[in-house]
Amino acid sequence: GSCWHQCCPGRNNACWAPGARRAHCYCDSYCERTGDCCEDYHTACRRAAVGCTVGPWGPWSGCSSPCGVGSKARSRQVTVPPRHGGEPCPDLKQRRGCLGEHPTCGTAK
């Protein structure tokens, strides 16, 4: 089987080619773990592989709750998307807990 026209990042069961003896061989980057890559996977896919690159984290948002327990979030952007079976992108969003302490919290009853 040949990966010449398709290479997929991660695990993708739809990314295959007809292999020897009616079996499928795969062109996704997961095939390296499972050992069922097509014969030309390394030359067709890995040579051209480009891993994901992301920018810096943005600032944390304000607390979602002005008084009491809430959450903050921040995000970052993809600067170079993965291609040809390169490393997939890491998380683009983060969330963490926070405690809202607005000046009016103590007086609002």
C-alpha positions as CSV (number, residue, x, y, z in Angstrom):
1,G,0.0,0.0,0.0
2,S,1.0,3.6,-0.6
3,C,0.6,6.7,1.6
4,W,1.8,9.0,-1.3
5,H,-1.5,11.0,-1.4
6,Q,-2.6,10.9,2.2
7,C,-0.9,11.3,5.6
8,C,-3.0,11.9,8.7
9,P,-2.1,13.2,12.2
10,G,-3.0,11.2,15.3
11,R,-5.2,8.1,15.2
12,N,-7.5,8.0,12.1
13,N,-8.9,4.7,11.1
14,A,-10.1,6.3,7.8
15,C,-6.5,7.0,6.8
16,W,-5.5,3.7,5.1
17,A,-4.5,2.2,1.8
18,P,-5.0,-1.3,0.4
19,G,-2.1,-3.4,1.6
20,A,-0.8,-6.9,0.8
21,R,-3.2,-9.9,1.1
22,R,-6.3,-7.7,1.2
23,A,-5.3,-6.2,4.5
24,H,-5.3,-2.4,5.2
25,C,-2.1,-0.6,5.9
26,Y,-2.3,2.8,7.6
27,C,-1.0,6.3,6.9
28,D,-1.8,8.0,10.3
29,S,0.9,8.8,12.7
30,Y,-0.6,6.3,15.2
31,C,0.5,3.4,12.8
32,E,4.0,3.8,14.3
33,R,2.7,2.6,17.6
34,T,0.6,-0.2,16.2
35,G,3.1,-1.3,13.6
36,D,0.7,-1.4,10.7
37,C,2.1,1.5,8.6
38,C,2.1,1.2,4.8
39,E,5.6,0.5,3.4
40,D,6.2,4.0,2.2
41,Y,4.8,5.7,5.3
42,H,8.2,7.0,6.5
43,T,9.2,8.4,3.2
44,A,5.8,9.8,2.2
45,C,4.7,11.1,5.6
46,R,7.4,11.5,8.1
47,R,9.8,13.4,5.9
48,A,7.2,16.1,5.2
49,A,5.8,16.1,8.8
50,V,5.4,19.5,10.4
51,G,4.5,19.6,14.1
52,C,2.0,22.0,15.5
53,T,3.3,25.3,16.9
54,V,1.3,27.5,19.2
55,G,1.8,31.1,20.4
56,P,2.1,32.3,23.9
57,W,-0.7,32.1,26.5
58,G,-2.9,35.2,26.6
59,P,-3.8,36.9,29.8
60,W,-6.2,35.2,32.4
61,S,-9.8,36.5,32.2
62,G,-11.4,38.0,35.3
63,C,-13.1,35.7,37.8
64,S,-16.4,34.5,36.5
65,S,-18.0,35.1,39.9
66,P,-17.7,38.6,41.5
67,C,-18.3,37.0,45.0
68,G,-17.2,33.5,45.9
69,V,-16.0,30.6,43.9
70,G,-15.7,31.0,40.1
71,S,-13.2,30.3,37.3
72,K,-10.7,32.1,35.1
73,A,-9.7,31.1,31.6
74,R,-6.9,31.9,29.1
75,S,-6.2,30.7,25.6
76,R,-3.5,30.6,22.9
77,Q,-3.6,30.4,19.1
78,V,-2.1,27.9,16.7
79,T,0.6,29.6,14.7
80,V,1.5,26.5,12.5
81,P,-1.0,23.7,12.1
82,P,0.3,20.1,12.0
83,R,0.7,18.7,8.6
84,H,1.6,15.3,7.1
85,G,1.3,13.4,10.4
86,G,3.3,15.9,12.5
87,E,2.8,16.3,16.3
88,P,-0.8,17.4,17.1
89,C,-1.5,20.7,18.8
90,P,-1.5,20.8,22.6
91,D,-4.4,22.3,24.6
92,L,-5.4,25.8,23.5
93,K,-7.4,26.7,26.5
94,Q,-6.8,26.5,30.2
95,R,-9.2,27.1,33.1
96,R,-8.5,27.4,36.8
97,G,-10.5,28.2,39.9
98,C,-10.7,31.7,41.5
99,L,-12.4,33.5,44.4
100,G,-14.2,36.6,43.5
101,E,-13.5,39.4,46.0
102,H,-15.3,42.4,44.7
103,P,-15.5,45.3,47.2
104,T,-19.3,44.9,47.5
105,C,-19.2,41.2,48.4
106,G,-19.1,41.8,52.2
107,T,-21.9,44.3,52.2
108,A,-24.4,42.5,49.9
109,K,-26.5,40.3,52.1
